[in-house]
Amino acid sequence: QIDQILIHQQIELLEILTGFETNNKYEIKNTLGQRVYFAAEDTECCTRNCCGPSRPFTLRIVDNLGHEVITLQRPLRCSSCCFPCCLQEV
């Protein structure tokens, strides 16, 4: 039973040194600091670097045995309040 989760993004050395955006990876931990899930973004290199934070992505969350628990998908959308019908969604 998990009553709280902590999400930590893994920092990529390549991204720090070059500024070149890489797929984001996250460790999802319980309150004791034990990893219970792992999440990894799946996007194309060009999409990551051209669309920035508004990019579409697929985020796969797996348990410690590598079994997929959930998949989140975000389509390419606008982040401007001038277009309320096209705002971000997951």
Phi and psi restraints in degrees (range 20) as a CNS / XPLOR table:
assign (resid 1 and name C) (resid 2 and name N)
       (resid 2 and name CA) (resid 2 and name C) 1.0 -119.2 20.0 2
assign (resid 2 and name N) (resid 2 and name CA)
       (resid 2 and name C) (resid 3 and name N) 1.0 122.5 20.0 2
assign (resid 2 and name C) (resid 3 and name N)
       (resid 3 and name CA) (resid 3 and name C) 1.0 -100.0 20.0 2
assign (resid 3 and name N) (resid 3 and name CA)
       (resid 3 and name C) (resid 4 and name N) 1.0 -13.6 20.0 2
assign (resid 3 and name C) (resid 4 and name N)
       (resid 4 and name CA) (resid 4 and name C) 1.0 -157.4 20.0 2
assign (resid 4 and name N) (resid 4 and name CA)
       (resid 4 and name C) (resid 5 and name N) 1.0 146.5 20.0 2
assign (resid 4 and name C) (resid 5 and name N)
       (resid 5 and name CA) (resid 5 and name C) 1.0 -126.2 20.0 2
assign (resid 5 and name N) (resid 5 and name CA)
       (resid 5 and name C) (resid 6 and name N) 1.0 151.8 20.0 2
assign (resid 5 and name C) (resid 6 and name N)
       (resid 6 and name CA) (resid 6 and name C) 1.0 -120.3 20.0 2
assign (resid 6 and name N) (resid 6 and name CA)
       (resid 6 and name C) (resid 7 and name N) 1.0 132.3 20.0 2
assign (resid 6 and name C) (resid 7 and name N)
       (resid 7 and name CA) (resid 7 and name C) 1.0 -113.8 20.0 2
assign (resid 7 and name N) (resid 7 and name CA)
       (resid 7 and name C) (resid 8 and name N) 1.0 123.9 20.0 2
assign (resid 7 and name C) (resid 8 and name N)
       (resid 8 and name CA) (resid 8 and name C) 1.0 -121.0 20.0 2
assign (resid 8 and name N) (resid 8 and name CA)
       (resid 8 and name C) (resid 9 and name N) 1.0 123.0 20.0 2
assign (resid 8 and name C) (resid 9 and name N)
       (resid 9 and name CA) (resid 9 and name C) 1.0 -79.4 20.0 2
assign (resid 9 and name N) (resid 9 and name CA)
       (resid 9 and name C) (resid 10 and name N) 1.0 135.2 20.0 2
assign (resid 9 and name C) (resid 10 and name N)
       (resid 10 and name CA) (resid 10 and name C) 1.0 -81.7 20.0 2
assign (resid 10 and name N) (resid 10 and name CA)
       (resid 10 and name C) (resid 11 and name N) 1.0 129.6 20.0 2
assign (resid 10 and name C) (resid 11 and name N)
       (resid 11 and name CA) (resid 11 and name C) 1.0 -86.9 20.0 2
assign (resid 11 and name N) (resid 11 and name CA)
       (resid 11 and name C) (resid 12 and name N) 1.0 131.8 20.0 2
assign (resid 11 and name C) (resid 12 and name N)
       (resid 12 and name CA) (resid 12 and name C) 1.0 -97.3 20.0 2
assign (resid 12 and name N) (resid 12 and name CA)
       (resid 12 and name C) (resid 13 and name N) 1.0 126.6 20.0 2
assign (resid 12 and name C) (resid 13 and name N)
       (resid 13 and name CA) (resid 13 and name C) 1.0 -61.2 20.0 2
assign (resid 13 and name N) (resid 13 and name CA)
       (resid 13 and name C) (resid 14 and name N) 1.0 -40.5 20.0 2
assign (resid 13 and name C) (resid 14 and name N)
       (resid 14 and name CA) (resid 14 and name C) 1.0 -58.2 20.0 2
assign (resid 14 and name N) (resid 14 and name CA)
       (resid 14 and name C) (resid 15 and name N) 1.0 -41.1 20.0 2
assign (resid 14 and name C) (resid 15 and name N)
       (resid 15 and name CA) (resid 15 and name C) 1.0 -66.9 20.0 2
assign (resid 15 and name N) (resid 15 and name CA)
       (resid 15 and name C) (resid 16 and name N) 1.0 -39.1 20.0 2
assign (resid 15 and name C) (resid 16 and name N)
       (resid 16 and name CA) (resid 16 and name C) 1.0 -66.8 20.0 2
assign (resid 16 and name N) (resid 16 and name CA)
       (resid 16 and name C) (resid 17 and name N) 1.0 -44.7 20.0 2
assign (resid 16 and name C) (resid 17 and name N)
       (resid 17 and name CA) (resid 17 and name C) 1.0 -73.5 20.0 2
assign (resid 17 and name N) (resid 17 and name CA)
       (resid 17 and name C) (resid 18 and name N) 1.0 -37.3 20.0 2
assign (resid 17 and name C) (resid 18 and name N)
       (resid 18 and name CA) (resid 18 and name C) 1.0 -106.1 20.0 2
assign (resid 18 and name N) (resid 18 and name CA)
       (resid 18 and name C) (resid 19 and name N) 1.0 -19.8 20.0 2
assign (resid 18 and name C) (resid 19 and name N)
       (resid 19 and name CA) (resid 19 and name C) 1.0 76.3 20.0 2
assign (resid 19 and name N) (resid 19 and name CA)
       (resid 19 and name C) (resid 20 and name N) 1.0 5.3 20.0 2
assign (resid 19 and name C) (resid 20 and name N)
       (resid 20 and name CA) (resid 20 and name C) 1.0 -83.9 20.0 2
assign (resid 20 and name N) (resid 20 and name CA)
       (resid 20 and name C) (resid 21 and name N) 1.0 118.3 20.0 2
assign (resid 20 and name C) (resid 21 and name N)
       (resid 21 and name CA) (resid 21 and name C) 1.0 -65.7 20.0 2
assign (resid 21 and name N) (resid 21 and name CA)
       (resid 21 and name C) (resid 22 and name N) 1.0 129.4 20.0 2
assign (resid 21 and name C) (resid 22 and name N)
       (resid 22 and name CA) (resid 22 and name C) 1.0 -113.8 20.0 2
assign (resid 22 and name N) (resid 22 and name CA)
       (resid 22 and name C) (resid 23 and name N) 1.0 168.9 20.0 2
assign (resid 22 and name C) (resid 23 and name N)
       (resid 23 and name CA) (resid 23 and name C) 1.0 -60.1 20.0 2
assign (resid 23 and name N) (resid 23 and name CA)
       (resid 23 and name C) (resid 24 and name N) 1.0 132.0 20.0 2
assign (resid 23 and name C) (resid 24 and name N)
       (resid 24 and name CA) (resid 24 and name C) 1.0 -76.6 20.0 2
assign (resid 24 and name N) (resid 24 and name CA)
       (resid 24 and name C) (resid 25 and name N) 1.0 144.5 20.0 2
assign (resid 24 and name C) (resid 25 and name N)
       (resid 25 and name CA) (resid 25 and name C) 1.0 -132.8 20.0 2
assign (resid 25 and name N) (resid 25 and name CA)
       (resid 25 and name C) (resid 26 and name N) 1.0 142.6 20.0 2
assign (resid 25 and name C) (resid 26 and name N)
       (resid 26 and name CA) (resid 26 and name C) 1.0 -134.4 20.0 2
assign (resid 26 and name N) (resid 26 and name CA)
       (resid 26 and name C) (resid 27 and name N) 1.0 142.2 20.0 2
assign (resid 26 and name C) (resid 27 and name N)
       (resid 27 and name CA) (resid 27 and name C) 1.0 -101.3 20.0 2
assign (resid 27 and name N) (resid 27 and name CA)
       (resid 27 and name C) (resid 28 and name N) 1.0 131.7 20.0 2
assign (resid 27 and name C) (resid 28 and name N)
       (resid 28 and name CA) (resid 28 and name C) 1.0 -110.5 20.0 2
assign (resid 28 and name N) (resid 28 and name CA)
       (resid 28 and name C) (resid 29 and name N) 1.0 116.6 20.0 2
assign (resid 28 and name C) (resid 29 and name N)
       (resid 29 and name CA) (resid 29 and name C) 1.0 -118.4 20.0 2
assign (resid 29 and name N) (resid 29 and name CA)
       (resid 29 and name C) (resid 30 and name N) 1.0 158.7 20.0 2
assign (resid 29 and name C) (resid 30 and name N)
       (resid 30 and name CA) (resid 30 and name C) 1.0 -86.7 20.0 2
assign (resid 30 and name N) (resid 30 and name CA)
       (resid 30 and name C) (resid 31 and name N) 1.0 -176.9 20.0 2
assign (resid 30 and name C) (resid 31 and name N)
       (resid 31 and name CA) (resid 31 and name C) 1.0 -66.7 20.0 2
assign (resid 31 and name N) (resid 31 and name CA)
       (resid 31 and name C) (resid 32 and name N) 1.0 -18.4 20.0 2
assign (resid 31 and name C) (resid 32 and name N)
       (resid 32 and name CA) (resid 32 and name C) 1.0 -86.5 20.0 2
assign (resid 32 and name N) (resid 32 and name CA)
       (resid 32 and name C) (resid 33 and name N) 1.0 -1.4 20.0 2
assign (resid 32 and name C) (resid 33 and name N)
       (resid 33 and name CA) (resid 33 and name C) 1.0 84.6 20.0 2
assign (resid 33 and name N) (resid 33 and name CA)
       (resid 33 and name C) (resid 34 and name N) 1.0 10.4 20.0 2
assign (resid 33 and name C) (resid 34 and name N)
       (resid 34 and name CA) (resid 34 and name C) 1.0 -86.9 20.0 2
assign (resid 34 and name N) (resid 34 and name CA)
       (resid 34 and name C) (resid 35 and name N) 1.0 133.5 20.0 2
assign (resid 34 and name C) (resid 35 and name N)
       (resid 35 and name CA) (resid 35 and name C) 1.0 -71.0 20.0 2
assign (resid 35 and name N) (resid 35 and name CA)
       (resid 35 and name C) (resid 36 and name N) 1.0 125.9 20.0 2
assign (resid 35 and name C) (resid 36 and name N)
       (resid 36 and name CA) (resid 36 and name C) 1.0 -111.6 20.0 2
assign (resid 36 and name N) (resid 36 and name CA)
       (resid 36 and name C) (resid 37 and name N) 1.0 -25.5 20.0 2
assign (resid 36 and name C) (resid 37 and name N)
       (resid 37 and name CA) (resid 37 and name C) 1.0 -145.2 20.0 2
assign (resid 37 and name N) (resid 37 and name CA)
       (resid 37 and name C) (resid 38 and name N) 1.0 163.4 20.0 2
assign (resid 37 and name C) (resid 38 and name N)
       (resid 38 and name CA) (resid 38 and name C) 1.0 -134.8 20.0 2
assign (resid 38 and name N) (resid 38 and name CA)
       (resid 38 and name C) (resid 39 and name N) 1.0 136.2 20.0 2
assign (resid 38 and name C) (resid 39 and name N)
       (resid 39 and name CA) (resid 39 and name C) 1.0 -122.6 20.0 2
assign (resid 39 and name N) (resid 39 and name CA)
       (resid 39 and name C) (resid 40 and name N) 1.0 139.2 20.0 2
assign (resid 39 and name C) (resid 40 and name N)
       (resid 40 and name CA) (resid 40 and name C) 1.0 -137.4 20.0 2
assign (resid 40 and name N) (resid 40 and name CA)
       (resid 40 and name C) (resid 41 and name N) 1.0 133.0 20.0 2
assign (resid 40 and name C) (resid 41 and name N)
       (resid 41 and name CA) (resid 41 and name C) 1.0 -79.8 20.0 2
assign (resid 41 and name N) (resid 41 and name CA)
       (resid 41 and name C) (resid 42 and name N) 1.0 145.6 20.0 2
assign (resid 41 and name C) (resid 42 and name N)
       (resid 42 and name CA) (resid 42 and name C) 1.0 -129.0 20.0 2
assign (resid 42 and name N) (resid 42 and name CA)
       (resid 42 and name C) (resid 43 and name N) 1.0 101.4 20.0 2
assign (resid 42 and name C) (resid 43 and name N)
       (resid 43 and name CA) (resid 43 and name C) 1.0 -140.6 20.0 2
assign (resid 43 and name N) (resid 43 and name CA)
       (resid 43 and name C) (resid 44 and name N) 1.0 162.2 20.0 2
assign (resid 43 and name C) (resid 44 and name N)
       (resid 44 and name CA) (resid 44 and name C) 1.0 -74.8 20.0 2
assign (resid 44 and name N) (resid 44 and name CA)
       (resid 44 and name C) (resid 45 and name N) 1.0 147.6 20.0 2
assign (resid 44 and name C) (resid 45 and name N)
       (resid 45 and name CA) (resid 45 and name C) 1.0 -57.3 20.0 2
assign (resid 45 and name N) (resid 45 and name CA)
       (resid 45 and name C) (resid 46 and name N) 1.0 -46.6 20.0 2
assign (resid 45 and name C) (resid 46 and name N)
       (resid 46 and name CA) (resid 46 and name C) 1.0 -63.2 20.0 2
assign (resid 46 and name N) (resid 46 and name CA)
       (resid 46 and name C) (resid 47 and name N) 1.0 -42.1 20.0 2
assign (resid 46 and name C) (resid 47 and name N)
       (resid 47 and name CA) (resid 47 and name C) 1.0 -62.2 20.0 2
assign (resid 47 and name N) (resid 47 and name CA)
       (resid 47 and name C) (resid 48 and name N) 1.0 -45.8 20.0 2
assign (resid 47 and name C) (resid 48 and name N)
       (resid 48 and name CA) (resid 48 and name C) 1.0 -58.0 20.0 2
assign (resid 48 and name N) (resid 48 and name CA)
       (resid 48 and name C) (resid 49 and name N) 1.0 -44.0 20.0 2
assign (resid 48 and name C) (resid 49 and name N)
       (resid 49 and name CA) (resid 49 and name C) 1.0 -86.2 20.0 2
assign (resid 49 and name N) (resid 49 and name CA)
       (resid 49 and name C) (resid 50 and name N) 1.0 -20.4 20.0 2
assign (resid 49 and name C) (resid 50 and name N)
       (resid 50 and name CA) (resid 50 and name C) 1.0 -93.7 20.0 2
assign (resid 50 and name N) (resid 50 and name CA)
       (resid 50 and name C) (resid 51 and name N) 1.0 -36.3 20.0 2
assign (resid 50 and name C) (resid 51 and name N)
       (resid 51 and name CA) (resid 51 and name C) 1.0 -95.2 20.0 2
assign (resid 51 and name N) (resid 51 and name CA)
       (resid 51 and name C) (resid 52 and name N) 1.0 -15.4 20.0 2
assign (resid 51 and name C) (resid 52 and name N)
       (resid 52 and name CA) (resid 52 and name C) 1.0 59.6 20.0 2
assign (resid 52 and name N) (resid 52 and name CA)
       (resid 52 and name C) (resid 53 and name N) 1.0 -140.8 20.0 2
assign (resid 52 and name C) (resid 53 and name N)
       (resid 53 and name CA) (resid 53 and name C) 1.0 -68.3 20.0 2
assign (resid 53 and name N) (resid 53 and name CA)
       (resid 53 and name C) (resid 54 and name N) 1.0 -13.1 20.0 2
assign (resid 53 and name C) (resid 54 and name N)
       (resid 54 and name CA) (resid 54 and name C) 1.0 -89.8 20.0 2
assign (resid 54 and name N) (resid 54 and name CA)
       (resid 54 and name C) (resid 55 and name N) 1.0 4.5 20.0 2
assign (resid 54 and name C) (resid 55 and name N)
       (resid 55 and name CA) (resid 55 and name C) 1.0 -65.2 20.0 2
assign (resid 55 and name N) (resid 55 and name CA)
       (resid 55 and name C) (resid 56 and name N) 1.0 152.4 20.0 2
assign (resid 55 and name C) (resid 56 and name N)
       (resid 56 and name CA) (resid 56 and name C) 1.0 -76.4 20.0 2
assign (resid 56 and name N) (resid 56 and name CA)
       (resid 56 and name C) (resid 57 and name N) 1.0 154.2 20.0 2
assign (resid 56 and name C) (resid 57 and name N)
       (resid 57 and name CA) (resid 57 and name C) 1.0 -158.7 20.0 2
assign (resid 57 and name N) (resid 57 and name CA)
       (resid 57 and name C) (resid 58 and name N) 1.0 163.9 20.0 2
assign (resid 57 and name C) (resid 58 and name N)
       (resid 58 and name CA) (resid 58 and name C) 1.0 -118.4 20.0 2
assign (resid 58 and name N) (resid 58 and name CA)
       (resid 58 and name C) (resid 59 and name N) 1.0 129.4 20.0 2
assign (resid 58 and name C) (resid 59 and name N)
       (resid 59 and name CA) (resid 59 and name C) 1.0 -118.3 20.0 2
assign (resid 59 and name N) (resid 59 and name CA)
       (resid 59 and name C) (resid 60 and name N) 1.0 116.3 20.0 2
assign (resid 59 and name C) (resid 60 and name N)
       (resid 60 and name CA) (resid 60 and name C) 1.0 -101.9 20.0 2
assign (resid 60 and name N) (resid 60 and name CA)
       (resid 60 and name C) (resid 61 and name N) 1.0 129.0 20.0 2
assign (resid 60 and name C) (resid 61 and name N)
       (resid 61 and name CA) (resid 61 and name C) 1.0 -111.9 20.0 2
assign (resid 61 and name N) (resid 61 and name CA)
       (resid 61 and name C) (resid 62 and name N) 1.0 124.7 20.0 2
assign (resid 61 and name C) (resid 62 and name N)
       (resid 62 and name CA) (resid 62 and name C) 1.0 -123.0 20.0 2
assign (resid 62 and name N) (resid 62 and name CA)
       (resid 62 and name C) (resid 63 and name N) 1.0 155.4 20.0 2
assign (resid 62 and name C) (resid 63 and name N)
       (resid 63 and name CA) (resid 63 and name C) 1.0 -86.0 20.0 2
assign (resid 63 and name N) (resid 63 and name CA)
       (resid 63 and name C) (resid 64 and name N) 1.0 -177.0 20.0 2
assign (resid 63 and name C) (resid 64 and name N)
       (resid 64 and name CA) (resid 64 and name C) 1.0 -66.9 20.0 2
assign (resid 64 and name N) (resid 64 and name CA)
       (resid 64 and name C) (resid 65 and name N) 1.0 -15.9 20.0 2
assign (resid 64 and name C) (resid 65 and name N)
       (resid 65 and name CA) (resid 65 and name C) 1.0 -92.6 20.0 2
assign (resid 65 and name N) (resid 65 and name CA)
       (resid 65 and name C) (resid 66 and name N) 1.0 -1.1 20.0 2
assign (resid 65 and name C) (resid 66 and name N)
       (resid 66 and name CA) (resid 66 and name C) 1.0 87.5 20.0 2
assign (resid 66 and name N) (resid 66 and name CA)
       (resid 66 and name C) (resid 67 and name N) 1.0 8.0 20.0 2
assign (resid 66 and name C) (resid 67 and name N)
       (resid 67 and name CA) (resid 67 and name C) 1.0 -82.6 20.0 2
assign (resid 67 and name N) (resid 67 and name CA)
       (resid 67 and name C) (resid 68 and name N) 1.0 129.3 20.0 2
assign (resid 67 and name C) (resid 68 and name N)
       (resid 68 and name CA) (resid 68 and name C) 1.0 -67.6 20.0 2
assign (resid 68 and name N) (resid 68 and name CA)
       (resid 68 and name C) (resid 69 and name N) 1.0 128.6 20.0 2
assign (resid 68 and name C) (resid 69 and name N)
       (resid 69 and name CA) (resid 69 and name C) 1.0 -98.2 20.0 2
assign (resid 69 and name N) (resid 69 and name CA)
       (resid 69 and name C) (resid 70 and name N) 1.0 -42.1 20.0 2
assign (resid 69 and name C) (resid 70 and name N)
       (resid 70 and name CA) (resid 70 and name C) 1.0 -157.0 20.0 2
assign (resid 70 and name N) (resid 70 and name CA)
       (resid 70 and name C) (resid 71 and name N) 1.0 152.0 20.0 2
assign (resid 70 and name C) (resid 71 and name N)
       (resid 71 and name CA) (resid 71 and name C) 1.0 -124.4 20.0 2
assign (resid 71 and name N) (resid 71 and name CA)
       (resid 71 and name C) (resid 72 and name N) 1.0 128.0 20.0 2
assign (resid 71 and name C) (resid 72 and name N)
       (resid 72 and name CA) (resid 72 and name C) 1.0 -109.3 20.0 2
assign (resid 72 and name N) (resid 72 and name CA)
       (resid 72 and name C) (resid 73 and name N) 1.0 135.4 20.0 2
assign (resid 72 and name C) (resid 73 and name N)
       (resid 73 and name CA) (resid 73 and name C) 1.0 -125.6 20.0 2
assign (resid 73 and name N) (resid 73 and name CA)
       (resid 73 and name C) (resid 74 and name N) 1.0 134.4 20.0 2
assign (resid 73 and name C) (resid 74 and name N)
       (resid 74 and name CA) (resid 74 and name C) 1.0 -123.7 20.0 2
assign (resid 74 and name N) (resid 74 and name CA)
       (resid 74 and name C) (resid 75 and name N) 1.0 121.0 20.0 2
assign (resid 74 and name C) (resid 75 and name N)
       (resid 75 and name CA) (resid 75 and name C) 1.0 -77.8 20.0 2
assign (resid 75 and name N) (resid 75 and name CA)
       (resid 75 and name C) (resid 76 and name N) 1.0 165.0 20.0 2
assign (resid 75 and name C) (resid 76 and name N)
       (resid 76 and name CA) (resid 76 and name C) 1.0 -68.4 20.0 2
assign (resid 76 and name N) (resid 76 and name CA)
       (resid 76 and name C) (resid 77 and name N) 1.0 120.0 20.0 2
assign (resid 76 and name C) (resid 77 and name N)
       (resid 77 and name CA) (resid 77 and name C) 1.0 -138.8 20.0 2
assign (resid 77 and name N) (resid 77 and name CA)
       (resid 77 and name C) (resid 78 and name N) 1.0 173.2 20.0 2
assign (resid 77 and name C) (resid 78 and name N)
       (resid 78 and name CA) (resid 78 and name C) 1.0 -89.3 20.0 2
assign (resid 78 and name N) (resid 78 and name CA)
       (resid 78 and name C) (resid 79 and name N) 1.0 154.5 20.0 2
assign (resid 78 and name C) (resid 79 and name N)
       (resid 79 and name CA) (resid 79 and name C) 1.0 -116.1 20.0 2
assign (resid 79 and name N) (resid 79 and name CA)
       (resid 79 and name C) (resid 80 and name N) 1.0 15.3 20.0 2
assign (resid 79 and name C) (resid 80 and name N)
       (resid 80 and name CA) (resid 80 and name C) 1.0 -95.1 20.0 2
assign (resid 80 and name N) (resid 80 and name CA)
       (resid 80 and name C) (resid 81 and name N) 1.0 137.4 20.0 2
assign (resid 80 and name C) (resid 81 and name N)
       (resid 81 and name CA) (resid 81 and name C) 1.0 -72.9 20.0 2
assign (resid 81 and name N) (resid 81 and name CA)
       (resid 81 and name C) (resid 82 and name N) 1.0 -7.1 20.0 2
assign (resid 81 and name C) (resid 82 and name N)
       (resid 82 and name CA) (resid 82 and name C) 1.0 -73.4 20.0 2
assign (resid 82 and name N) (resid 82 and name CA)
       (resid 82 and name C) (resid 83 and name N) 1.0 -15.8 20.0 2
assign (resid 82 and name C) (resid 83 and name N)
       (resid 83 and name CA) (resid 83 and name C) 1.0 -126.2 20.0 2
assign (resid 83 and name N) (resid 83 and name CA)
       (resid 83 and name C) (resid 84 and name N) 1.0 71.6 20.0 2
assign (resid 83 and name C) (resid 84 and name N)
       (resid 84 and name CA) (resid 84 and name C) 1.0 -63.4 20.0 2
assign (resid 84 and name N) (resid 84 and name CA)
       (resid 84 and name C) (resid 85 and name N) 1.0 -19.3 20.0 2
assign (resid 84 and name C) (resid 85 and name N)
       (resid 85 and name CA) (resid 85 and name C) 1.0 -80.6 20.0 2
assign (resid 85 and name N) (resid 85 and name CA)
       (resid 85 and name C) (resid 86 and name N) 1.0 -8.5 20.0 2
assign (resid 85 and name C) (resid 86 and name N)
       (resid 86 and name CA) (resid 86 and name C) 1.0 -121.1 20.0 2
assign (resid 86 and name N) (resid 86 and name CA)
       (resid 86 and name C) (resid 87 and name N) 1.0 22.6 20.0 2
assign (resid 86 and name C) (resid 87 and name N)
       (resid 87 and name CA) (resid 87 and name C) 1.0 -71.6 20.0 2
assign (resid 87 and name N) (resid 87 and name CA)
       (resid 87 and name C) (resid 88 and name N) 1.0 162.3 20.0 2
assign (resid 87 and name C) (resid 88 and name N)
       (resid 88 and name CA) (resid 88 and name C) 1.0 -56.7 20.0 2
assign (resid 88 and name N) (resid 88 and name CA)
       (resid 88 and name C) (resid 89 and name N) 1.0 146.3 20.0 2
assign (resid 88 and name C) (resid 89 and name N)
       (resid 89 and name CA) (resid 89 and name C) 1.0 -151.6 20.0 2
assign (resid 89 and name N) (resid 89 and name CA)
       (resid 89 and name C) (resid 90 and name N) 1.0 152.5 20.0 2
